[in-house]
Amino acid sequence: MERLIFHIDVKPEKMWSLPVRNLLFLGKASEQKLLNQGIRTIGDLAREREANVQLWLGEKPEHR
């Protein structure tokens, strides 16, 4: 089973409706890649599989 990007216990009512651009360290290019995949909110990203996000954004060596 793959891990989700965010833990489910993150307060969905406070964060998940916010746009992905509100995430710290998410640049404009990465935001555009996520938007191209239909990821518009933090909740969309939280529900996405990590492998998909890594495919779209690339995997950072320090995050392995």
mmCIF file of the N, C-alpha and C atoms, coordinates in Angstrom:
data_MODEL
# 
_entry.id   MODEL 
# 
loop_
_atom_site.group_PDB 
_atom_site.id 
_atom_site.type_symbol 
_atom_site.label_atom_id 
_atom_site.label_alt_id 
_atom_site.label_comp_id 
_atom_site.label_asym_id 
_atom_site.label_entity_id 
_atom_site.label_seq_id 
_atom_site.pdbx_PDB_ins_code 
_atom_site.Cartn_x 
_atom_site.Cartn_y 
_atom_site.Cartn_z 
_atom_site.occupancy 
_atom_site.B_iso_or_equiv 
_atom_site.pdbx_formal_charge 
_atom_site.auth_seq_id 
_atom_site.auth_comp_id 
_atom_site.auth_asym_id 
_atom_site.auth_atom_id 
_atom_site.pdbx_PDB_model_num 
ATOM 1   N N  . MET A 1 1  ? 0.844   -1.186 0.000   1.00 0.00 ? 1  MET A N  1 
ATOM 2   C CA . MET A 1 1  ? 0.000   0.000  0.000   1.00 0.00 ? 1  MET A CA 1 
ATOM 3   C C  . MET A 1 1  ? 0.887   1.246  0.000   1.00 0.00 ? 1  MET A C  1 
ATOM 4   N N  . GLU A 1 2  ? 0.571   2.190  -0.850  1.00 0.00 ? 2  GLU A N  1 
ATOM 5   C CA . GLU A 1 2  ? 1.346   3.421  -0.931  1.00 0.00 ? 2  GLU A CA 1 
ATOM 6   C C  . GLU A 1 2  ? 0.937   4.384  0.171   1.00 0.00 ? 2  GLU A C  1 
ATOM 7   N N  . ARG A 1 3  ? 1.888   5.224  0.567   1.00 0.00 ? 3  ARG A N  1 
ATOM 8   C CA . ARG A 1 3  ? 1.600   6.259  1.560   1.00 0.00 ? 3  ARG A CA 1 
ATOM 9   C C  . ARG A 1 3  ? 0.894   7.423  0.894   1.00 0.00 ? 3  ARG A C  1 
ATOM 10  N N  . LEU A 1 4  ? 0.043   8.087  1.650   1.00 0.00 ? 4  LEU A N  1 
ATOM 11  C CA . LEU A 1 4  ? -0.531  9.338  1.191   1.00 0.00 ? 4  LEU A CA 1 
ATOM 12  C C  . LEU A 1 4  ? 0.448   10.454 1.514   1.00 0.00 ? 4  LEU A C  1 
ATOM 13  N N  . ILE A 1 5  ? 0.376   11.555 0.800   1.00 0.00 ? 5  ILE A N  1 
ATOM 14  C CA . ILE A 1 5  ? 1.283   12.675 1.006   1.00 0.00 ? 5  ILE A CA 1 
ATOM 15  C C  . ILE A 1 5  ? 1.094   13.295 2.385   1.00 0.00 ? 5  ILE A C  1 
ATOM 16  N N  . PHE A 1 6  ? -0.139  13.486 2.805   1.00 0.00 ? 6  PHE A N  1 
ATOM 17  C CA . PHE A 1 6  ? -0.430  14.091 4.095   1.00 0.00 ? 6  PHE A CA 1 
ATOM 18  C C  . PHE A 1 6  ? -1.139  13.077 4.961   1.00 0.00 ? 6  PHE A C  1 
ATOM 19  N N  . HIS A 1 7  ? -0.945  13.184 6.242   1.00 0.00 ? 7  HIS A N  1 
ATOM 20  C CA . HIS A 1 7  ? -1.677  12.328 7.155   1.00 0.00 ? 7  HIS A CA 1 
ATOM 21  C C  . HIS A 1 7  ? -3.137  12.753 7.176   1.00 0.00 ? 7  HIS A C  1 
ATOM 22  N N  . ILE A 1 8  ? -4.014  11.799 7.277   1.00 0.00 ? 8  ILE A N  1 
ATOM 23  C CA . ILE A 1 8  ? -5.441  12.062 7.272   1.00 0.00 ? 8  ILE A CA 1 
ATOM 24  C C  . ILE A 1 8  ? -5.855  12.903 8.478   1.00 0.00 ? 8  ILE A C  1 
ATOM 25  N N  . ASP A 1 9  ? -5.068  12.882 9.563   1.00 0.00 ? 9  ASP A N  1 
ATOM 26  C CA . ASP A 1 9  ? -5.450  13.626 10.758  1.00 0.00 ? 9  ASP A CA 1 
ATOM 27  C C  . ASP A 1 9  ? -5.191  15.134 10.648  1.00 0.00 ? 9  ASP A C  1 
ATOM 28  N N  . VAL A 1 10 ? -4.658  15.597 9.517   1.00 0.00 ? 10 VAL A N  1 
ATOM 29  C CA . VAL A 1 10 ? -4.546  17.041 9.286   1.00 0.00 ? 10 VAL A CA 1 
ATOM 30  C C  . VAL A 1 10 ? -5.966  17.597 9.269   1.00 0.00 ? 10 VAL A C  1 
ATOM 31  N N  . LYS A 1 11 ? -6.170  18.738 9.884   1.00 0.00 ? 11 LYS A N  1 
ATOM 32  C CA . LYS A 1 11 ? -7.511  19.323 10.017  1.00 0.00 ? 11 LYS A CA 1 
ATOM 33  C C  . LYS A 1 11 ? -8.097  19.678 8.645   1.00 0.00 ? 11 LYS A C  1 
ATOM 34  N N  . PRO A 1 12 ? -8.865  18.786 8.060   1.00 0.00 ? 12 PRO A N  1 
ATOM 35  C CA . PRO A 1 12 ? -9.406  19.052 6.720   1.00 0.00 ? 12 PRO A CA 1 
ATOM 36  C C  . PRO A 1 12 ? -10.246 20.322 6.664   1.00 0.00 ? 12 PRO A C  1 
ATOM 37  N N  . GLU A 1 13 ? -11.023 20.574 7.682   1.00 0.00 ? 13 GLU A N  1 
ATOM 38  C CA . GLU A 1 13 ? -11.899 21.740 7.644   1.00 0.00 ? 13 GLU A CA 1 
ATOM 39  C C  . GLU A 1 13 ? -11.130 23.051 7.611   1.00 0.00 ? 13 GLU A C  1 
ATOM 40  N N  . LYS A 1 14 ? -9.878  23.042 8.015   1.00 0.00 ? 14 LYS A N  1 
ATOM 41  C CA . LYS A 1 14 ? -9.079  24.272 8.017   1.00 0.00 ? 14 LYS A CA 1 
ATOM 42  C C  . LYS A 1 14 ? -8.158  24.372 6.804   1.00 0.00 ? 14 LYS A C  1 
ATOM 43  N N  . MET A 1 15 ? -7.616  23.257 6.367   1.00 0.00 ? 15 MET A N  1 
ATOM 44  C CA . MET A 1 15 ? -6.546  23.322 5.365   1.00 0.00 ? 15 MET A CA 1 
ATOM 45  C C  . MET A 1 15 ? -6.927  22.786 3.992   1.00 0.00 ? 15 MET A C  1 
ATOM 46  N N  . TRP A 1 16 ? -7.725  21.767 3.935   1.00 0.00 ? 16 TRP A N  1 
ATOM 47  C CA . TRP A 1 16 ? -7.888  21.047 2.670   1.00 0.00 ? 16 TRP A CA 1 
ATOM 48  C C  . TRP A 1 16 ? -8.581  21.857 1.587   1.00 0.00 ? 16 TRP A C  1 
ATOM 49  N N  . SER A 1 17 ? -9.312  22.885 1.946   1.00 0.00 ? 17 SER A N  1 
ATOM 50  C CA . SER A 1 17 ? -9.976  23.691 0.915   1.00 0.00 ? 17 SER A CA 1 
ATOM 51  C C  . SER A 1 17 ? -9.074  24.803 0.375   1.00 0.00 ? 17 SER A C  1 
ATOM 52  N N  . LEU A 1 18 ? -7.908  24.990 0.987   1.00 0.00 ? 18 LEU A N  1 
ATOM 53  C CA . LEU A 1 18 ? -6.985  26.040 0.533   1.00 0.00 ? 18 LEU A CA 1 
ATOM 54  C C  . LEU A 1 18 ? -6.315  25.638 -0.777  1.00 0.00 ? 18 LEU A C  1 
ATOM 55  N N  . PRO A 1 19 ? -5.981  26.615 -1.621  1.00 0.00 ? 19 PRO A N  1 
ATOM 56  C CA . PRO A 1 19 ? -5.280  26.295 -2.867  1.00 0.00 ? 19 PRO A CA 1 
ATOM 57  C C  . PRO A 1 19 ? -3.872  25.752 -2.597  1.00 0.00 ? 19 PRO A C  1 
ATOM 58  N N  . VAL A 1 20 ? -3.397  24.875 -3.469  1.00 0.00 ? 20 VAL A N  1 
ATOM 59  C CA . VAL A 1 20 ? -2.061  24.294 -3.280  1.00 0.00 ? 20 VAL A CA 1 
ATOM 60  C C  . VAL A 1 20 ? -0.974  25.359 -3.229  1.00 0.00 ? 20 VAL A C  1 
ATOM 61  N N  . ARG A 1 21 ? -1.194  26.495 -3.852  1.00 0.00 ? 21 ARG A N  1 
ATOM 62  C CA . ARG A 1 21 ? -0.166  27.544 -3.833  1.00 0.00 ? 21 ARG A CA 1 
ATOM 63  C C  . ARG A 1 21 ? 0.104   28.058 -2.419  1.00 0.00 ? 21 ARG A C  1 
ATOM 64  N N  . ASN A 1 22 ? -0.789  27.776 -1.477  1.00 0.00 ? 22 ASN A N  1 
ATOM 65  C CA . ASN A 1 22 ? -0.582  28.194 -0.093  1.00 0.00 ? 22 ASN A CA 1 
ATOM 66  C C  . ASN A 1 22 ? 0.423   27.316 0.650   1.00 0.00 ? 22 ASN A C  1 
ATOM 67  N N  . LEU A 1 23 ? 0.853   26.224 0.036   1.00 0.00 ? 23 LEU A N  1 
ATOM 68  C CA . LEU A 1 23 ? 1.830   25.357 0.684   1.00 0.00 ? 23 LEU A CA 1 
ATOM 69  C C  . LEU A 1 23 ? 3.206   26.016 0.680   1.00 0.00 ? 23 LEU A C  1 
ATOM 70  N N  . LEU A 1 24 ? 3.858   25.955 1.806   1.00 0.00 ? 24 LEU A N  1 
ATOM 71  C CA . LEU A 1 24 ? 5.199   26.500 1.945   1.00 0.00 ? 24 LEU A CA 1 
ATOM 72  C C  . LEU A 1 24 ? 6.153   25.742 1.022   1.00 0.00 ? 24 LEU A C  1 
ATOM 73  N N  . PHE A 1 25 ? 6.995   26.444 0.325   1.00 0.00 ? 25 PHE A N  1 
ATOM 74  C CA . PHE A 1 25 ? 8.019   25.901 -0.559  1.00 0.00 ? 25 PHE A CA 1 
ATOM 75  C C  . PHE A 1 25 ? 7.484   25.301 -1.862  1.00 0.00 ? 25 PHE A C  1 
ATOM 76  N N  . LEU A 1 26 ? 6.225   25.531 -2.181  1.00 0.00 ? 26 LEU A N  1 
ATOM 77  C CA . LEU A 1 26 ? 5.708   25.100 -3.475  1.00 0.00 ? 26 LEU A CA 1 
ATOM 78  C C  . LEU A 1 26 ? 5.846   26.274 -4.439  1.00 0.00 ? 26 LEU A C  1 
ATOM 79  N N  . GLY A 1 27 ? 6.716   26.112 -5.420  1.00 0.00 ? 27 GLY A N  1 
ATOM 80  C CA . GLY A 1 27 ? 6.962   27.189 -6.364  1.00 0.00 ? 27 GLY A CA 1 
ATOM 81  C C  . GLY A 1 27 ? 5.925   27.222 -7.481  1.00 0.00 ? 27 GLY A C  1 
ATOM 82  N N  . LYS A 1 28 ? 6.030   28.256 -8.304  1.00 0.00 ? 28 LYS A N  1 
ATOM 83  C CA . LYS A 1 28 ? 5.067   28.449 -9.390  1.00 0.00 ? 28 LYS A CA 1 
ATOM 84  C C  . LYS A 1 28 ? 5.098   27.310 -10.403 1.00 0.00 ? 28 LYS A C  1 
ATOM 85  N N  . ALA A 1 29 ? 6.289   26.819 -10.719 1.00 0.00 ? 29 ALA A N  1 
ATOM 86  C CA . ALA A 1 29 ? 6.386   25.729 -11.701 1.00 0.00 ? 29 ALA A CA 1 
ATOM 87  C C  . ALA A 1 29 ? 5.737   24.455 -11.157 1.00 0.00 ? 29 ALA A C  1 
ATOM 88  N N  . SER A 1 30 ? 5.995   24.150 -9.899  1.00 0.00 ? 30 SER A N  1 
ATOM 89  C CA . SER A 1 30 ? 5.388   22.963 -9.294  1.00 0.00 ? 30 SER A CA 1 
ATOM 90  C C  . SER A 1 30 ? 3.881   23.126 -9.167  1.00 0.00 ? 30 SER A C  1 
ATOM 91  N N  . GLU A 1 31 ? 3.454   24.323 -8.807  1.00 0.00 ? 31 GLU A N  1 
ATOM 92  C CA . GLU A 1 31 ? 2.017   24.579 -8.730  1.00 0.00 ? 31 GLU A CA 1 
ATOM 93  C C  . GLU A 1 31 ? 1.366   24.328 -10.089 1.00 0.00 ? 31 GLU A C  1 
ATOM 94  N N  . GLN A 1 32 ? 1.984   24.799 -11.148 1.00 0.00 ? 32 GLN A N  1 
ATOM 95  C CA . GLN A 1 32 ? 1.416   24.617 -12.486 1.00 0.00 ? 32 GLN A CA 1 
ATOM 96  C C  . GLN A 1 32 ? 1.350   23.140 -12.858 1.00 0.00 ? 32 GLN A C  1 
ATOM 97  N N  . LYS A 1 33 ? 2.372   22.378 -12.503 1.00 0.00 ? 33 LYS A N  1 
ATOM 98  C CA . LYS A 1 33 ? 2.356   20.938 -12.787 1.00 0.00 ? 33 LYS A CA 1 
ATOM 99  C C  . LYS A 1 33 ? 1.197   20.261 -12.068 1.00 0.00 ? 33 LYS A C  1 
ATOM 100 N N  . LEU A 1 34 ? 0.959   20.661 -10.824 1.00 0.00 ? 34 LEU A N  1 
ATOM 101 C CA . LEU A 1 34 ? -0.158  20.079 -10.073 1.00 0.00 ? 34 LEU A CA 1 
ATOM 102 C C  . LEU A 1 34 ? -1.497  20.500 -10.681 1.00 0.00 ? 34 LEU A C  1 
ATOM 103 N N  . LEU A 1 35 ? -1.610  21.761 -11.042 1.00 0.00 ? 35 LEU A N  1 
ATOM 104 C CA . LEU A 1 35 ? -2.845  22.237 -11.668 1.00 0.00 ? 35 LEU A CA 1 
ATOM 105 C C  . LEU A 1 35 ? -3.126  21.482 -12.964 1.00 0.00 ? 35 LEU A C  1 
ATOM 106 N N  . ASN A 1 36 ? -2.079  21.199 -13.726 1.00 0.00 ? 36 ASN A N  1 
ATOM 107 C CA . ASN A 1 36 ? -2.228  20.443 -14.975 1.00 0.00 ? 36 ASN A CA 1 
ATOM 108 C C  . ASN A 1 36 ? -2.766  19.038 -14.728 1.00 0.00 ? 36 ASN A C  1 
ATOM 109 N N  . GLN A 1 37 ? -2.557  18.520 -13.526 1.00 0.00 ? 37 GLN A N  1 
ATOM 110 C CA . GLN A 1 37 ? -3.036  17.182 -13.161 1.00 0.00 ? 37 GLN A CA 1 
ATOM 111 C C  . GLN A 1 37 ? -4.381  17.235 -12.434 1.00 0.00 ? 37 GLN A C  1 
ATOM 112 N N  . GLY A 1 38 ? -4.950  18.419 -12.321 1.00 0.00 ? 38 GLY A N  1 
ATOM 113 C CA . GLY A 1 38 ? -6.242  18.555 -11.657 1.00 0.00 ? 38 GLY A CA 1 
ATOM 114 C C  . GLY A 1 38 ? -6.153  18.716 -10.158 1.00 0.00 ? 38 GLY A C  1 
ATOM 115 N N  . ILE A 1 39 ? -4.944  18.930 -9.641  1.00 0.00 ? 39 ILE A N  1 
ATOM 116 C CA . ILE A 1 39 ? -4.735  19.130 -8.205  1.00 0.00 ? 39 ILE A CA 1 
ATOM 117 C C  . ILE A 1 39 ? -4.825  20.627 -7.947  1.00 0.00 ? 39 ILE A C  1 
ATOM 118 N N  . ARG A 1 40 ? -5.918  21.058 -7.361  1.00 0.00 ? 40 ARG A N  1 
ATOM 119 C CA . ARG A 1 40 ? -6.144  22.482 -7.145  1.00 0.00 ? 40 ARG A CA 1 
ATOM 120 C C  . ARG A 1 40 ? -6.079  22.891 -5.672  1.00 0.00 ? 40 ARG A C  1 
ATOM 121 N N  . THR A 1 41 ? -6.416  21.958 -4.794  1.00 0.00 ? 41 THR A N  1 
ATOM 122 C CA . THR A 1 41 ? -6.444  22.289 -3.368  1.00 0.00 ? 41 THR A CA 1 
ATOM 123 C C  . THR A 1 41 ? -5.503  21.384 -2.584  1.00 0.00 ? 41 THR A C  1 
ATOM 124 N N  . ILE A 1 42 ? -5.226  21.789 -1.354  1.00 0.00 ? 42 ILE A N  1 
ATOM 125 C CA . ILE A 1 42 ? -4.404  20.955 -0.471  1.00 0.00 ? 42 ILE A CA 1 
ATOM 126 C C  . ILE A 1 42 ? -5.088  19.608 -0.257  1.00 0.00 ? 42 ILE A C  1 
ATOM 127 N N  . GLY A 1 43 ? -6.396  19.612 -0.194  1.00 0.00 ? 43 GLY A N  1 
ATOM 128 C CA . GLY A 1 43 ? -7.141  18.354 -0.052  1.00 0.00 ? 43 GLY A CA 1 
ATOM 129 C C  . GLY A 1 43 ? -6.959  17.436 -1.245  1.00 0.00 ? 43 GLY A C  1 
ATOM 130 N N  . ASP A 1 44 ? -6.972  18.003 -2.457  1.00 0.00 ? 44 ASP A N  1 
ATOM 131 C CA . ASP A 1 44 ? -6.710  17.197 -3.655  1.00 0.00 ? 44 ASP A CA 1 
ATOM 132 C C  . ASP A 1 44 ? -5.350  16.531 -3.551  1.00 0.00 ? 44 ASP A C  1 
ATOM 133 N N  . LEU A 1 45 ? -4.356  17.296 -3.129  1.00 0.00 ? 45 LEU A N  1 
ATOM 134 C CA . LEU A 1 45 ? -3.001  16.774 -2.992  1.00 0.00 ? 45 LEU A CA 1 
ATOM 135 C C  . LEU A 1 45 ? -2.928  15.733 -1.890  1.00 0.00 ? 45 LEU A C  1 
ATOM 136 N N  . ALA A 1 46 ? -3.618  15.972 -0.789  1.00 0.00 ? 46 ALA A N  1 
ATOM 137 C CA . ALA A 1 46 ? -3.599  15.043 0.341   1.00 0.00 ? 46 ALA A CA 1 
ATOM 138 C C  . ALA A 1 46 ? -4.178  13.686 -0.038  1.00 0.00 ? 46 ALA A C  1 
ATOM 139 N N  . ARG A 1 47 ? -5.131  13.670 -0.936  1.00 0.00 ? 47 ARG A N  1 
ATOM 140 C CA . ARG A 1 47 ? -5.766  12.416 -1.338  1.00 0.00 ? 47 ARG A CA 1 
ATOM 141 C C  . ARG A 1 47 ? -5.009  11.697 -2.448  1.00 0.00 ? 47 ARG A C  1 
ATOM 142 N N  . GLU A 1 48 ? -4.037  12.358 -3.040  1.00 0.00 ? 48 GLU A N  1 
ATOM 143 C CA . GLU A 1 48 ? -3.298  11.773 -4.163  1.00 0.00 ? 48 GLU A CA 1 
ATOM 144 C C  . GLU A 1 48 ? -2.211  10.830 -3.652  1.00 0.00 ? 48 GLU A C  1 
ATOM 145 N N  . ARG A 1 49 ? -1.911  9.837  -4.428  1.00 0.00 ? 49 ARG A N  1 
ATOM 146 C CA . ARG A 1 49 ? -0.835  8.891  -4.094  1.00 0.00 ? 49 ARG A CA 1 
ATOM 147 C C  . ARG A 1 49 ? 0.524   9.559  -4.254  1.00 0.00 ? 49 ARG A C  1 
ATOM 148 N N  . GLU A 1 50 ? 1.422   9.261  -3.328  1.00 0.00 ? 50 GLU A N  1 
ATOM 149 C CA . GLU A 1 50 ? 2.761   9.843  -3.343  1.00 0.00 ? 50 GLU A CA 1 
ATOM 150 C C  . GLU A 1 50 ? 3.485   9.543  -4.649  1.00 0.00 ? 50 GLU A C  1 
ATOM 151 N N  . ALA A 1 51 ? 3.339   8.328  -5.149  1.00 0.00 ? 51 ALA A N  1 
ATOM 152 C CA . ALA A 1 51 ? 4.021   7.951  -6.394  1.00 0.00 ? 51 ALA A CA 1 
ATOM 153 C C  . ALA A 1 51 ? 3.590   8.842  -7.556  1.00 0.00 ? 51 ALA A C  1 
ATOM 154 N N  . ASN A 1 52 ? 2.328   9.201  -7.610  1.00 0.00 ? 52 ASN A N  1 
ATOM 155 C CA . ASN A 1 52 ? 1.854   10.089 -8.677  1.00 0.00 ? 52 ASN A CA 1 
ATOM 156 C C  . ASN A 1 52 ? 2.478   11.468 -8.549  1.00 0.00 ? 52 ASN A C  1 
ATOM 157 N N  . VAL A 1 53 ? 2.498   11.997 -7.350  1.00 0.00 ? 53 VAL A N  1 
ATOM 158 C CA . VAL A 1 53 ? 3.064   13.333 -7.136  1.00 0.00 ? 53 VAL A CA 1 
ATOM 159 C C  . VAL A 1 53 ? 4.553   13.333 -7.473  1.00 0.00 ? 53 VAL A C  1 
ATOM 160 N N  . GLN A 1 54 ? 5.265   12.283 -7.093  1.00 0.00 ? 54 GLN A N  1 
ATOM 161 C CA . GLN A 1 54 ? 6.684   12.185 -7.425  1.00 0.00 ? 54 GLN A CA 1 
ATOM 162 C C  . GLN A 1 54 ? 6.884   12.127 -8.929  1.00 0.00 ? 54 GLN A C  1 
ATOM 163 N N  . LEU A 1 55 ? 6.002   11.426 -9.610  1.00 0.00 ? 55 LEU A N  1 
ATOM 164 C CA . LEU A 1 55 ? 6.090   11.347 -11.071 1.00 0.00 ? 55 LEU A CA 1 
ATOM 165 C C  . LEU A 1 55 ? 5.900   12.727 -11.687 1.00 0.00 ? 55 LEU A C  1 
ATOM 166 N N  . TRP A 1 56 ? 4.938   13.476 -11.203 1.00 0.00 ? 56 TRP A N  1 
ATOM 167 C CA . TRP A 1 56 ? 4.627   14.795 -11.759 1.00 0.00 ? 56 TRP A CA 1 
ATOM 168 C C  . TRP A 1 56 ? 5.674   15.845 -11.398 1.00 0.00 ? 56 TRP A C  1 
ATOM 169 N N  . LEU A 1 57 ? 6.170   15.808 -10.156 1.00 0.00 ? 57 LEU A N  1 
ATOM 170 C CA . LEU A 1 57 ? 7.073   16.862 -9.681  1.00 0.00 ? 57 LEU A CA 1 
ATOM 171 C C  . LEU A 1 57 ? 8.534   16.448 -9.658  1.00 0.00 ? 57 LEU A C  1 
ATOM 172 N N  . GLY A 1 58 ? 8.790   15.149 -9.700  1.00 0.00 ? 58 GLY A N  1 
ATOM 173 C CA . GLY A 1 58 ? 10.147  14.654 -9.534  1.00 0.00 ? 58 GLY A CA 1 
ATOM 174 C C  . GLY A 1 58 ? 10.418  14.416 -8.061  1.00 0.00 ? 58 GLY A C  1 
ATOM 175 N N  . GLU A 1 59 ? 11.269  13.468 -7.786  1.00 0.00 ? 59 GLU A N  1 
ATOM 176 C CA . GLU A 1 59 ? 11.580  13.118 -6.401  1.00 0.00 ? 59 GLU A CA 1 
ATOM 177 C C  . GLU A 1 59 ? 12.853  13.825 -5.972  1.00 0.00 ? 59 GLU A C  1 
ATOM 178 N N  . LYS A 1 60 ? 12.793  14.511 -4.862  1.00 0.00 ? 60 LYS A N  1 
ATOM 179 C CA . LYS A 1 60 ? 13.970  15.177 -4.283  1.00 0.00 ? 60 LYS A CA 1 
ATOM 180 C C  . LYS A 1 60 ? 14.791  14.116 -3.549  1.00 0.00 ? 60 LYS A C  1 
ATOM 181 N N  . PRO A 1 61 ? 16.112  14.088 -3.725  1.00 0.00 ? 61 PRO A N  1 
ATOM 182 C CA . PRO A 1 61 ? 16.939  13.072 -3.071  1.00 0.00 ? 61 PRO A CA 1 
ATOM 183 C C  . PRO A 1 61 ? 16.763  13.023 -1.555  1.00 0.00 ? 61 PRO A C  1 
ATOM 184 N N  . GLU A 1 62 ? 16.579  14.165 -0.909  1.00 0.00 ? 62 GLU A N  1 
ATOM 185 C CA . GLU A 1 62 ? 16.447  14.181 0.545   1.00 0.00 ? 62 GLU A CA 1 
ATOM 186 C C  . GLU A 1 62 ? 15.098  13.674 1.033   1.00 0.00 ? 62 GLU A C  1 
ATOM 187 N N  . HIS A 1 63 ? 14.168  13.385 0.137   1.00 0.00 ? 63 HIS A N  1 
ATOM 188 C CA . HIS A 1 63 ? 12.844  12.918 0.526   1.00 0.00 ? 63 HIS A CA 1 
ATOM 189 C C  . HIS A 1 63 ? 12.660  11.426 0.300   1.00 0.00 ? 63 HIS A C  1 
ATOM 190 N N  . ARG A 1 64 ? 13.716  10.702 0.053   1.00 0.00 ? 64 ARG A N  1 
ATOM 191 C CA . ARG A 1 64 ? 13.606  9.258  -0.201  1.00 0.00 ? 64 ARG A CA 1 
ATOM 192 C C  . ARG A 1 64 ? 13.410  8.499  1.062   1.00 0.00 ? 64 ARG A C  1 
# 
